[in-house]
């Protein structure tokens, strides 16, 4: 999963603006500003270099400046300053590069192209191998901050680039970090947590790193996980330690002893038991408010210290909860079973419709693939309810307060990221947990309704949230459809569904510009139609026909072959039952699918470079469609 990074400028914006002003940089010429930065970075004077780094940090706050700064070679001038003799320069260089790497994955690719890893690895070789924080040093806080900035820069690069992970594996960095930097007594919670955050990412799907961790610090990880403390900083460390331990097993938690499994799930439950909304509500009461003119009066003295402390604690809680949810999502992903599970959307059979009569014999459901000891731990500690609670944001006024104040803007971003991760985790848990442990069919229906409000009524502009939310809606309907091992005949939840009820969904699909969201919504309304098949009457028949016509219309407009395949597969699933023969004749399904068949083949030939899961979807639809047309044509002809 993509992670949200803690973005911490090393100087306040006011100081940066003052420095730019003092140098009298022309505000009407971005080119002149960048040239001035380059001149300052290459100066011999420490103050000049530091000023150039501050200006660089300021201009990259605006995304529109980043591309030009990279193209002009500013990164190539900044990166070597990680090795500058002056600690203040190293700190400013590390902070600005880390902030730059947190903007988006494409920026990390550009940093890799400009050989950012060479000076970064050299920094660890030169400054981390023999370093320990010196309480008597005037630069202790600066040195600690530089270390954390460099670790987070490394984390961001490795998260977005396999090449960065490769370079890391070939370097001595992990040998320098482990096990030395897992000692809280020597390095403190902030440094240990930053190292664990990095390990959490680089160990995933990396056998060499897995083995290295097992050999060097398995005992330390167990000790960190066993610390008895509920302080947010310790909860974050315990959660990360648990995640690293799972990742060193290749994500297969079942190979761990049962007592360790229970310990890990207990830690995740404890982390998620903290009410994140209450924490933010309490924080908003001490955050400075906008005076109406866009200005804030920052707190002073003890009030400032208390605010900083609570901001840090809230950030640690959100980080720990995000990691907990990511761990649970991976536990419930059941990826290893994907080839064996007869999933809800399978339509491979030559005799379309036969597999629906199965009572479970010979069919392995996704929820049966979760090892019983893990399933029991998740259920007994109410993990689903705790994850679902994370999909709820604090009150709107609290979110506005956090968004407006500079010191809490990052928390506002982290809350949205937590919501997105929670929705993705709910999506996985819907597939992995039994219906009864999800509140029954009515409970799943309520989830579908609640998430639908987020998608269709709140007009969220966050596409990540919309994608994860529509995935949950789709998974919820899949679960309702296939409850009781595939028997959906008794479902009455949607018996009163009318054309007006689906107009909002149809409009949402028609206006949607994101293929992933469009795909989820198409599949979702297809499942809605399928749930009506067993309750056919005039109203439900009209709804099914309207949905069919709409999906066919969208299929003809669709440019992405995998979304087209999803639409076709949805129709195949919908009309696989013999009871739909009359409806198929009414909407002229066979004739319209026969027109789409060559279109699908042509697009499949044109769009070969697809992720694996999309290739499977396209291949399945391409092979199933001719057989389905032949099957349904014979059925309709006999009416």
N, C-alpha and C positions, 0 to 999 in steps of 0.2 A: 504494500500500500504506500501511496504517497504520504509523506509526513509534513506536518506544519512545523516550521522552524521558528525558534525564538529569535526575534529580530531586535537586537540591542545596539543602538548607535553608541559609539564610544564618546561622543560629545553632544551637547545639546544643540538643537537647531539654531537657537539664538546666537551661540558662539560661532557656529559655522557661517551664518549670514554675516555676522560682524567681520569675520576674517575675509570673506569675499568682498565686502564693502571696503575694508581697509586697503585691499590691494587694488581697488578701483577697477575691477574687471568690467568690461563693457557688457551691460545687461542685454543689449540688442544683438549680440553675436555669440551664439553658442560655440562657433568655431574658435573665436578668440579666447573664450573661457577655457576650452579644452587645450588649446595651445599653451595658455598660461599655466594650466595644471601640469602639462608635460615639462615645461621649463622648470617649474618649482620642484617636481619630483626628481629631476636630474641635477639639482643644485647640490653643492657640498654642505651648505648650511643646514643644520638640523631644523631650525625654525621654518625655513623655506619648504623643506620636504614635508614637514608636519602640516603646514598651511595648505600645501597642494593636496595632501590626503584628505584634509577636512573638506576642501572644496569638492573633491571627487566624491566623497561620501554624500555631500549635499546634492549634487546634480543627479546621482543615480537614484535618489528618492523619487524622481520623475521617470517612469518607464520609457517615455519617449526619448530620453537622453541616452539610454543605455547602449543602443545599437551603434550610435555614432561614436560614443566613447570607446567601445570595443574595437570598432573599425579603425579608429585613429591610433590604436596601440597603447591606450592608457593602462590597460590591464598588464601588458608586458612591462610597463614602467613601474607599476605598483608592486607586482609579485616579488621582484628581487628585494624589495624593502622589508620583506619578512625576515631577512637576514641582516638588516641594518644594525650597526653597533649600538644605536640609541634605542632604548627600550620603548620610549614613547612613540617612535616611528614604527617599530615592529607592531605595537599595539594598534595604532591607527590603521596600518596596512591590513592586519588580520581582521579588524572589525569591518572595514569597508568591503573587503573581498568576501567575507562571510555574508554580509548583507546582500551583496550582489548575487551570490550563489543561491540565495533564498527567494529570488524574484520568480523564476520559473525554470523548468527543466532545460529549455533551449539555451538559456544563459549559461548553465553548467556545461553544456556541449561546447559553447564558444570558449569558455575558460579552459576546457581540456585541450581544445585546438591551439590555444596560446601557451600550452605547456605549464599550466599552473601547478601540476603535481611535483615538478622538479624542485622548485624553491620550497614548497610546502613540506615535502619529505626531508629536505635538507634542514628545515627548521626543527623538526622532531629530532633528527640526528644531533644537531648542535645544541639545542636549548632544552630538550625534554629528558634526555637520557640520564643526566646526573643532577637534575633539578629537584629540589623540594622547597616548598614555601618557607620563607624565612620571616618569622614574626618580628624580627628586629629590623627588617629591611623597609625602607621608605617606599619602595616600589612593589611591595608584596601584592597589593590589590591589583595593580597594573599587570604584574606578571601572571597572576591567576586568571585575570580576564583574557590576556593574550592566549594562554593555554586553551581556555574554553572556546575562544573564537576560532582557533586553529583546528580544534577537534570538530567543531560544528561545521567548519568549511569542508573538512575531510568527509564528514557525514553526508553533507549535501551533494558533494561530487560523487561519492560512491553510490548514493541512492539513485542518481540519474545516469550513471555511466559505468558499464561493465569494464571499460578500459581502466577507470580509476580503481576499481576493485582489483584488477589484475596488477596494476602498479603497486598497490598497497601490499598485495601478497608477495611481490618480489622484493619489497623493501624490508627494513628492520623495524618498521614502526610498531607492529604488533608485539614484537619482542621487547621493545622499549616500554610499551604501555602495560604489558601483562607480565606478572600479576601486580607489579609495583603500584599502578595507579588505581587499584581497587581498595586501597587502604584508607578508610574514612578518617582514622585517627591522624594520619599524616597529611592527607590532601583535602579533607573536608568533603561534605556532601555534594557541593556543586561540581567539583572536578570529577568525582566518582560517577555521578549521574551522567555527566557529559560523555565519559568514556563508555559507560553502559549503553547510552543512546546510540553511539557509533557501532558498538559490537552488535547490538540488536539488529542493525541494518546489514552490516557486512558479513555476518555469519550465515545469513539466510541463503540456502542453496549453494553454499561454498564449502565443500568437503575439507579443503586444506585448513581453512580457518576453524571449522568445527573441531578438527583434530587438535589444532594448536591450543584452543581453549580448554579442551578436555585434559590435555597434558599439563597446562600451566596454571589454570585457575578454577578448575571445577570445584575444589574445596572452598575457595573464597566466595564463589557464587552461592553455594549452599549456605555459607555463613551469613552473607548479606541478606539472603532471602529469609533467614530465620531471626533477624533482629526484631525484638518485641518493642515496637514503638509506633505510634499513630501520627507522628509529625508528618506533614506533607512531604518534606524532603526525604524522609525515610520510606514512606509509602511509595514514592516514585522509584527509589533505589530497589526496594523489594519487588516491585512490579517488573522493572526492567530486568532484574536478575532472573526472575521466573521466565520472562520471555527469551532471554539468552539461553537458558537451560533447555527450553523447548526447542529452540532453533538449532542447538548443537545436536539434537536428535533427528535432525532433518524435518522438524515439524511434527514428527510422529510421537505425540505425547504418551501413547499407550505403552511404549517400551519402558517408561519410567516406573519405578516401584509405586504401588497403590498409595502408600503414605505420602510420597512426594506429589503425586497427582492431586490428592486431597489438600495438601498444603498449598499448592499453586492455585487451585480454584478458590480456596479460602482467602488467599491474598487478593485475588481478583475481586472477589465478593466484597471484601473489606474496603478496597479502593473505590468500588462503585457504590458503596453504601453512603458515601458522603454526598449530601444534597448540593449539587453544583449550583442550582438555582438560588438556594438560600445563601451560599457563600457569596455569590455575585450580588444578591440583594443587599447583604450587609456591607459589602465593599462599596456599593453605589452610594451609601449614606455618608461616606467620608471622602469620596472623590470630588474634587473641585468642580463647581458647576459653571457653565457658560453664563456670563453676566448679561447676555443679550446682544453684545457687540462683537462676540467671537473671542473675547478675552477671558482668561482664567487667572484667579489669584492662587498661586501654588502655596501649599502649606509650608510652615517653617518649624524648625526645631524638632521637638518630640512628635509633633503632628506629622511632619514630613517623614520621620523615621517609621512611625506607625503605618502610614500609607504605603511606603515602600515595602515594608514587611508583609502587609496584607496582599499587596499586588503580587509579590513573589510567591507567597503561599497559594494564592488562587491559581497562579500560572502553573505551579507544581502539581496541584490537584487536577487541573484540566489535562496536563501532560500525562499524568499517571492514569487517568481515566481513559484517555485516548489510546494509550498503549494497551491497557487492559482489554478494551473493546477490540483492538486489532488482534490481540492474542486469541480471544474467544472466536472472532470471525474466522481465523485460520483453523482453529480446532474444529469448527463446525462446517468447514468448506467441503470436506469429504472428496477432495480432488482425486485421491488415490482410488476412489471407487467409481469414478465417472464412466469408465468403460464397462463396468459390470452392472451398474444400477439401471433399472428400467425406469427412467425418469418420466415425469408427467408429460413431456413433449415429444416422446418417442413415437415415430410413425413409420418404422422401417418395414413393417410386415407387408408381404405381398397381398395377404387377405386383409385388407383394411377393415378395422373395426373388431377383429377377433380378440385382440388382447384386452379389451375392456371387460370381458367376462371373467377375467381371472380373479380368484378370491385370495390371491397372494401366493399360491403355490408356484414355485419356480420363479417368482418375481421378488427381487430384493429392492426394497424401498430405501431412499437416502437415509431416513431416520434409523434404519436397521444397521447402518454401517458405522455408527458412532459406538466405540467400545463401551460396554455396559458400565464399567467403573467410572468412565468420564461422564456418561449420560446421567448416572446417578448423582455424581457430584454437582453437575450443572443444575439438575432439578432440585436437589435438596437445599441448595443455597439460593434458590430463586434468581438465578443469573439472568433469565430472559426478562423478568420484570425490571431488574436493575438496568439492563441495557436499554430496554424500551424507554425508561425514564430519561435517559440521556438524549433521546430524540426531541425532548421538550426544551425550548429556549426559555431563559428568564423573561420576565414581563417586558413589554415593548419599551416602557420608559427607562427601565434598567439598562436595556441594550443601547438605548440612545445615549445615556449618560456615559457608558463605557466607550462608546464609539467616538464621542466628541472630545474627551480628554486625552491628550497625547500619551500620558503614561499608562492608560488602560486600553488603548486602541488594539493592542496585540491580543488582549483577552477577548475582545469582541470577535476578532478573527478566529481565535481558538475555539470559541463557543460554536461558531458555524461549522468548523472542521469537526468538532466532537459530534455535532448533530449528524453530519454526513457519514462519519465512520459508524455511528450507532445505527443508522438506517441500513447501511451495508451489512452490518452484523446481524440485524434483525432479519434481513433477507436470507442470510445463511442459516440462521437458527430456525426459521420457518420450515426450511427443508429438512433440518436435522432432528428436530424434537417432535415427539408424538403430539397429536392434536390435543389430547387431554391436558397436556402440560403447557399448552398455549392458550388456555382459556376456553377450549372446545371450539366448535365451529362458530358459535356466536362471538367468542372472543377474537377469533381471526377476522371475522366480518367487521368487528369494531375497529380493528387495526386498519383494515382496508378503507373504512370510512374516514378515520382520523387522518391517515396519510393522504387520502384523496383531497381533503380540505387544504393540506399544505401544497399540493400540486396544482389544483384548479381554482382555489379561492384566494390564496394569499399572494398570488402573482410573484413568486420568488424569482429574483434575477440571478440567483446562484445556480448555475447549471449543474454543478456537482451535486447539490442537494436535490435538484429535480431528477437527475438521473438515478440517484440512489433511492429516492422516494418512489419513482415509478417502478423500479425493480422490486421494491417491497410490495406494491399493489399487485404486481404480476404474480409474485411468489405466494401472496395471500390467497389469491383466486386459485392458483394451482393447488394449494393445500386443501382448500374447500372442495375443489373438483375431485381430488384423489384421496379424500379421507376414507377411512375404512377399506383400505387396500383397493381403491379404485371405484367403489360403488358411490355414484353421485346422484342416483335416482331420487333420493328422498330430500334433496335440497330445495327448500322453499324460500330461502333468503331473498331471491331475486324474482319471485313469481310475479310481483307487481311492477317490474321494470318496464318503463314505457319509452317511446321515442324521445320525448322531451328530456328524460333523465340522462340519455347518452349524448345529447346535443353538445354539452359542454366538453365532453371527452373528445368527440369528433372534431370540434373546433380546435381543441388543444393539439390534436395530431396534425391537423391541416396547417396550423400556424407554426409547428415545431421545426426548428432548423438544425437540431442536433440528432444525428442518426441513432445514437444509443437510446435517447429518450423516446424517439419516434417508434423504434422497434419495440420497446417495453409497452408503450400504449397500444400499439396494433395488436400485440399478443394478448394484452389485457382485455380489450373489447371482444376479441375472439373467444376468450375463455368465458366471458359474460354470456355471449351468444350460446356457447356450448352448454352452459348451466341451464339454459332455457329449453334445450332440445327435449328434455324429459318432461317438460310441462307445456307442451304445445297447445296453444289456443290462438285465437285471431290476433290478440295483442302481441303475444310472444313471437308468433310467426312474422308479424310485421317488423318487429325489432330485429330478428335474425336476418331477415331479407335486407333491411336498411344497413346493418353492419356489414353484411356480405358485399353489397354494392359499394359501400364506402371503401372497404379493404381492396376490392378490385380496382376501384378508381385510383387509390393511392399507389397500388402496385404498378400501374401504368405510368405514374408520374415519378416513381422512385429511381434515383440515380445510383444509389449504393446497392450492389448486388446482394450483399448479405441481408440488408433490410427487405429487399424484394423476396429473397428466399424465406425470410421470417414470415412475411405476409402470406406467401403461398403455403408454407407449412401450417400456418394458422388455419387457413381455409380447408386444407386436407384433414386436419384434426376435427374441425367443426362438422364436416360432411362425411366423416367416416362411418357414422351410424346409418343403418338402413332406414331409420325413421325419417331421415332428412331427404329422401329421394324426391318427394313432391316439392319440397322447397328448392332443391337443386334444379329441378325442371323449371320452376317458376322464375328463378333468377338467371336461367340459362348458364348455369355454372360450367358445364362441360365445354360449351362453345367458347366461353370467355377464358377459361384456363388453357384451352388449346391455342389461343392467341398469345397467351403469356409464356407458354413453354419455350418457343424459340427465342423470345426476348431474354428469358432467364439464361439460356445456354450461351447466347452471344455475350451477355454481360459477364458471365462466369469466365469466358475466354479472355475478355478484355481486362478484367480485374483479378489477376492471379495472385498478386502480392497482398495476402490477407493474413491476419493472425490465425493461429491454428484453429481456435474455436469457431471462427467465422468460416474457414475453409470446410470444416466438418458440416456446418449448417448448410452451406451452399451445395456441397456434394450430396447431402441427404435429400434436399429439396429437388435437386436436378434428377436424381435417380428415382425418387418416389413419384414425381408428378406424372410421367407417362403411364405408370402402372395404375395410379389413382384414376386418371382420365379414362383409361380402358375399363377399369372396374365400375366406375360410376356411370359411364356411358351405357354399359350393359344393363345396369339397374334401372336407369331412367327410361331406356327404350322399352322396358317391359311394363311400364305403367299403363 
